[in-house]
């Protein structure tokens, strides 16, 4: 993640300090990809663990700010990332 932020900063993209707990509460502790509750007490690599998903990936020109991040299960975020990589 830090590597992605450095690359984002290098290309001049906007980076905001994002607090994960704020995003998780804003999103109602619900995965924004599958709309199921997230098991907040779990940690990655558990499939239902909370992760911060960039709606428009940093690698595709997205920014690191509240408007471009959402709560997602680790599994949902991983599947989304794989699908986007295969589409490119």
N, C-alpha and C positions, 0 to 999 in steps of 0.2 A: 504494500500500500504506500509506504514512504517513497519507493521508487517511482510509482505512478504520480504521486504529488510533485516530486522533483521534475519529472518530465512535463507535467502540466504547467508548472511554474516556468520552466524553460521556454515553452512555446507561448508564454504570455497569457495563459488562461486565468480566469478569475478563481481565486481560492479563498474561501471563507472558513473561519474556525467553526466546525460543526461538532456539536456535543451529541453523541450517540443517544444518551438517555432522553434528550429533548425530542429527537426524531422518533424514538420508540414510543414515547408518550403521545406525541402528535398523531402518530399512525394507529393509536389505540391498541398497541401490542398485537397487531394483526399483520400478517404478511400481505404486502400490497400487490403481490403477484398471484397468489392463489386464494387470498382472502380468508385463510384459516388462522387461528390463534398461534402465536409463537411461544415456544417454551423458553421463557426468559431465564430460567435457572440453568439451562444447558449451555454448553460451550462448543464451538467448532472443534472437531469435525462432526459433532452430532447433527444429523440431517435437519432437525427442527430448531437448531440454535439460531439466535438472532444475528443478522449481518446487516451492514449498511450497503445498500445497492445504489449504484449511480444509474439513474433513469437513462440518461445518455452517457454511455461509458466515457471515462477520461480518454481512453485510446481513440475514441471517435469524435473528440472535440468537446466533450461535456465538461462542465465546471464542477468544482467541489464547493457546493453551497446548498443551503437548505432547500432551495427550489428544485434541485436536481438529485436529491437523495431520498431514499425511502427504506422502510424496514422490510426485510425479506428473510425467509428461512434460508439457511445455508444451502440446502438442496435446491430450492427454487432459484436462488441466485446463481448457483453453479450451472444448472440446466440452462438458464437464460444466457449465461456467458458462453457456454458451449454452442448454443443455437446461433448466437450472434457471430461467433468465430467461424462457424460453418457457412453462414450466409455471406461472409465477406469474400 
